[in-house]
Amino acid sequence: MFTGIIEALGTVTNIRQDKDNLIFSIHSPISRELRPDQSVSHNGACLTVTAIDHDRHQVIAVAETLQKTNLGTLKPGDQINLERSLTLQKFIDGHLVQGHVDTTGKCLQIANRNGSTEFRIRFPEKFAHLIIEKGSIALNGISLTVFSVTENEFTVAVIPYTFEHTTMHLLRENDIVNLEFDLIGKYVTRLYKI
């Protein structure tokens, strides 16, 4: 479980194929503090740390994860958002995020709004029932509030701090982003079979 508040940026240093899986080596300021078997959010996808080597750690993404996320598009040198799992002593400054990416979306438009940056995102229409005006979403693992919601698009506004301290400053139009819809909304939808 995560909060969507990004702790650090990591840099992909190596990617290798192992059958249907990809093994990623990540250099980051928190890698030294990690341990094998620990869950860490990588661009919003919960992955298990399998090895540590000083300021680098290794994770494996299985085929299911690669199909549902943008991790398969990463290449060495790319930066990713990192967050360690929630502890009972940690503030929930964002919202409850599982690290189970539901789908990907596409960045359609980026607009500077004199103090914030707005990103317009398109997502598959079959997920429209899981997103509401002023609701929460995890976009590449970042907890954000949505507005201007339609059946297949929404907008998020990012303050300068979030823009600079996450991969949002690297996002470009037509880039693919990971989306995890609000956990509580998903359970309510399932309960009422909406």
Helices and strands as residue ranges (DSSP letters): E 8-18, E 21-27, G 31-33, E 39-42, E 45-53, E 56-61, H 63-68, G 71-73, E 79-84, E 103-112, E 117-122, G 125-130, E 136-139, E 142-147, E 153-158, H 160-165, G 167-170, E 176-181, H 183-192
